[in-house]
Amino acid sequence: MFSLLQEKLEDAFRKLRGTAKISESNIADAMKDIRMALLEADVDFTVTKDLIKAVTETAQGEDVLRTVNPGQMIVKIFHDELVKLLGGGATELDLSPPQRILMVGLNGAGKTTTSAKLASWLKKQGKRPLLIALDLYRPAAITQLQVLGQQLGVPVCVPPAGETDPVKATRAALKWLDEQGGGVAIFDTAGRQEVDDELLTQLKQVRDLVQPSETLLVADAATGQQAVAVASKFNETVTLSGLVMTKLDGDARGGALLSMRQVTGCPVKFIGVGEKVEQLEVFHPDRMAQRILGMGDIVTLVEKAAEEIDEKQAMSMMRRFEENKFDFTDFLNQLKFMKRLGPLEGILGMLPGMGALKNMPGVDDKRLKHTEAIILSMTPKERSKPEILNGSRRKRIANGSGRPVVEVNQLVQQFEMMKKLMGNKGMLSQLAGGMMGGGGGAPGGGGGGKGLLGGLANMMGGGGKMPPMPPGMFPGGMGGLKPNKMGKFGKRPKLGG
Ligand SMILES: Nc1nc2c(ncn2[C@@H]2O[C@H](COP(=O)(O)OP(=O)(O)OP(=O)(O)O)[C@@H](O)[C@H]2O)c(=O)[nH]1
């Protein structure tokens, strides 16, 4: 996500930070670089111009040159302007009666997938979602929605067989809805290759019948400025209440997301970060600005972890750490837990200052798979008593997992070192603090965020000086952060690093 933009911005800011005495001309140069970075990321020209102007004016107003650290001050000003550009605060989904959400967009933008993702998200919020297939233009979309609904355990309404008129199909759907006894209805409408009059006329008719509380446009971030133009066109005709930007996981530039709010005036409410049904995130402008600036997004990472974590299991894992009983089976469970949080690249992008690790050789999902294969090739006895892993056993494990013996040796060695560290209770709480960015941090690993990363990097062979740690310190780290009923966190961890 945004790797290109992140790199260019980082270059521009690094120059400022590395300059002993900052002058107005340094700042002007940096602004030029930032402007180029934004334009290359496909951010709208006017949006770029306005953003640079706002940053320059605020910097002048605050007399940045007189501050203790002008370089950092500029980054902060840029961050704050970026948050404003992205919409300020998160905009909540309107779930007031009649609790109907109309999903619109072009073909292939991700409407059907996003409808299912939204249903899954609503379920997690304790709501009762209902899916309504109205895509008569691409019949396969109806089956796709049925399958997804079945997987999620969400009722799906399909149009009467042979129905080709969207208005009639909508009437039938509303009748079905009346019989359902309440719930949040998500209407998946038809798309087209491009915005045409026929599509917009049909959508207006459907919208007038449905009277939705939300009309969400699903737009493909990878199409860049085209997505912004499409959103403007839809907004003029069917009046949108919000946007969902999909495929941000594959978008290195990020221009569409940055321009969207300013150009269309519509808030981005959700972002799609993968094909899986759980890969939908509520859009938080401040967290996104942090990610774009390489500052990570610990809050989202913790929320993801909270969704996946089984508290009882986590506490028992914690006890095993403390009693120094942690074995390869626990290790394997932690690996599986991490996999559920999503691709490693995404996780690293959420850890402050760790974006650069994404490109490090050896730090990737493949390496995680190799580690998993090695552990799976051990017998249960070997997993619980790694000390019995002699030369011939290691050779057998290497053969079984298809990995070289040296990799098996490395893993066992790192595991042993980790256990030694785990035996030290003081160390354990330090690590937990470090993982949460709470300032503890691992020795040699520095402050917030690096605790977990030390573990990750070592486990995957990428780590250098940091001590090895288990690949998921969440049991301890989650202690102070319990999600409330809404799945949100009362306390917000300080961003460290
Ligand atoms: N990587 C990634 N792929 C996505 C995301 N959202 C949707 N997709 C993929 O995009 C493709 C198109 O998604 P659909 O949901 O079928 O698109 P649609 O808008 O319903 O398409 P039509 O029914 O033809 O109008 C599918 O392969 C999805 O898996 C996302 O956030 N990230």
Ligand as a Chemical Component Dictionary entry (heavy atoms), coordinates in Angstrom:
data_LIG
# 
_chem_comp.id                   LIG 
_chem_comp.type                 NON-POLYMER 
_chem_comp.pdbx_formal_charge   0 
_chem_comp.three_letter_code    LIG 
# 
loop_
_chem_comp_atom.comp_id 
_chem_comp_atom.atom_id 
_chem_comp_atom.alt_atom_id 
_chem_comp_atom.type_symbol 
_chem_comp_atom.charge 
_chem_comp_atom.model_Cartn_x 
_chem_comp_atom.model_Cartn_y 
_chem_comp_atom.model_Cartn_z 
_chem_comp_atom.pdbx_ordinal 
LIG N1  N1  N 0 -6.720  -7.289  -4.032  1  
LIG C1  C1  C 0 -7.997  -6.961  -3.864  2  
LIG N2  N2  N 0 -8.927  -7.487  -4.692  3  
LIG C2  C2  C 0 -10.206 -7.132  -4.498  4  
LIG C3  C3  C 0 -10.611 -6.229  -3.475  5  
LIG N3  N3  N 0 -11.958 -6.077  -3.572  6  
LIG C4  C4  C 0 -12.369 -6.850  -4.596  7  
LIG N4  N4  N 0 -11.331 -7.500  -5.176  8  
LIG C5  C5  C 0 -11.328 -8.407  -6.327  9  
LIG O1  O1  O 0 -11.790 -7.706  -7.465  10 
LIG C6  C6  C 0 -12.449 -8.590  -8.365  11 
LIG C7  C7  C 0 -13.813 -8.022  -8.762  12 
LIG O2  O2  O 0 -14.644 -8.003  -7.623  13 
LIG P1  P1  P 0 -16.227 -8.150  -7.710  14 
LIG O3  O3  O 0 -16.730 -8.031  -6.315  15 
LIG O4  O4  O 0 -16.632 -9.339  -8.496  16 
LIG O5  O5  O 0 -16.570 -6.857  -8.536  17 
LIG P2  P2  P 0 -17.985 -6.238  -8.932  18 
LIG O6  O6  O 0 -17.839 -4.759  -8.779  19 
LIG O7  O7  O 0 -19.082 -6.878  -8.171  20 
LIG O8  O8  O 0 -18.086 -6.604  -10.468 21 
LIG P3  P3  P 0 -19.407 -6.701  -11.399 22 
LIG O9  O9  O 0 -20.327 -7.672  -10.740 23 
LIG O10 O10 O 0 -18.857 -7.212  -12.690 24 
LIG O11 O11 O 0 -19.981 -5.357  -11.506 25 
LIG C8  C8  C 0 -12.543 -9.919  -7.636  26 
LIG O12 O12 O 0 -11.529 -10.766 -8.109  27 
LIG C9  C9  C 0 -12.286 -9.557  -6.174  28 
LIG O13 O13 O 0 -11.706 -10.618 -5.451  29 
LIG C10 C10 C 0 -9.579  -5.665  -2.614  30 
LIG O14 O14 O 0 -9.802  -4.853  -1.714  31 
LIG N5  N5  N 0 -8.300  -6.080  -2.868  32 
# 
loop_
_chem_comp_bond.comp_id 
_chem_comp_bond.atom_id_1 
_chem_comp_bond.atom_id_2 
_chem_comp_bond.value_order 
_chem_comp_bond.pdbx_ordinal 
LIG N1  C1  SING 1  
LIG C1  N2  DOUB 2  
LIG C1  N5  SING 3  
LIG N2  C2  SING 4  
LIG C2  C3  DOUB 5  
LIG C2  N4  SING 6  
LIG C3  N3  SING 7  
LIG C3  C10 SING 8  
LIG N3  C4  DOUB 9  
LIG C4  N4  SING 10 
LIG N4  C5  SING 11 
LIG C5  O1  SING 12 
LIG C5  C9  SING 13 
LIG O1  C6  SING 14 
LIG C6  C7  SING 15 
LIG C6  C8  SING 16 
LIG C7  O2  SING 17 
LIG O2  P1  SING 18 
LIG P1  O3  DOUB 19 
LIG P1  O4  SING 20 
LIG P1  O5  SING 21 
LIG O5  P2  SING 22 
LIG P2  O6  DOUB 23 
LIG P2  O7  SING 24 
LIG P2  O8  SING 25 
LIG O8  P3  SING 26 
LIG P3  O9  DOUB 27 
LIG P3  O10 SING 28 
LIG P3  O11 SING 29 
LIG C8  O12 SING 30 
LIG C8  C9  SING 31 
LIG C9  O13 SING 32 
LIG C10 O14 DOUB 33 
LIG C10 N5  SING 34 
# 
